[in-house]
Amino acid sequence: MLTFYSDDHRLHHAQGEMVGGEFKPCFEMPARADHVLARVRERDIGEVLAPRDFGLTPIARIHTADYLDFLQKAWAGWAAQGNTADFLPGVFPARHLRAKRPNDLYGQYGFHSFDCFAPITAGTWQAVYSSAQVALSGQAEIAAGAHSAFALCRPPGHHASADVMGGYCYLNNVAIVAQACLDQGAARVAILDVDYHHGNGTQSIFYDRDDVFVANIHGSPSFEYPHFLGYADEAGAGRGEGFNLNLPLAAGSAWDIWGAALETACQRIAAYGPDVLLVSLGVDTYQNDPISSFKLDSPDYLRMGERIAALGKPTLFVMEGGYAVAEIGINAVNVLEGFQGA
């Protein structure tokens, strides 16, 4: 299995985030990708390649022109005002306000965000652009006939919608490659999101479509981020009705419960009959993850990979979350090894 990876992820390293009312180091840090890459090489699961550059065109198939323009220019505009610290939003078009895009840079940031967990730094645009190219390179490998590939993306992407960032995510890597698959001839694509947090951005992008089936297994939004999407009754709309599956689980869920949800998701994916399977690979379901509450252990990720392999589909794994940095490499690569071993 080829792994695609870019050192450009290091260009995005935020100064911190608010945790429990205090400004602390970000959980989403460069060391996450470093540990996964080291484990890929240690276990020798396959060659590691730099991404190709597919340009903005496939990214613009998912994200709006205004949003991409803001992402590319935000830091320069912020720095031109004399600022050196990370750029963060502070006001959002919530209920009872008007969702009209302002001319002001600060207002535009709020318009294009749903939280304060996606800071913009001097290197953010290049990092997220390269992360998308990593994903697209993995998709190109699948399109060329490979049975599987791993896109070691950082920053992650599944919380980003067509024109809104949040939750450490700016460009929705898995949505970009799903559309690329369709544009290159696939009739149906399935996305299986195994991250602890609901992939709200991915759901919103494909919610009214029947050419992409989206399944999420996650902590219930009744108590967990992102709080306002991910409930079981969200099944799709219009042509997309029946093509969105949410499996929200209770805090403390271990493999017996989580594995049963995976079985449900896999059965629905098999019934859908996709040409390609994309896995949003978050491993923050781990029992020691600092911002999650599931109880999966490292051997469970081998079983996860084995069950995904049983679907028998060309499969691209796209890296998402996982914040127990010391174990993230073990857990992510266990999924890949379980898949390959099966």
Helices and strands as residue ranges (DSSP letters): E 2-4, G 7-11, E 17-19, E 22-24, H 30-43, E 48-49, H 57-60, H 65-80, H 105-111, H 124-143, E 148-151, H 173-183, E 189-193, H 200-206, E 212-219, G 238-240, E 244-249, H 255-272, E 276-281, H 298-309, E 315-319, H 325-341
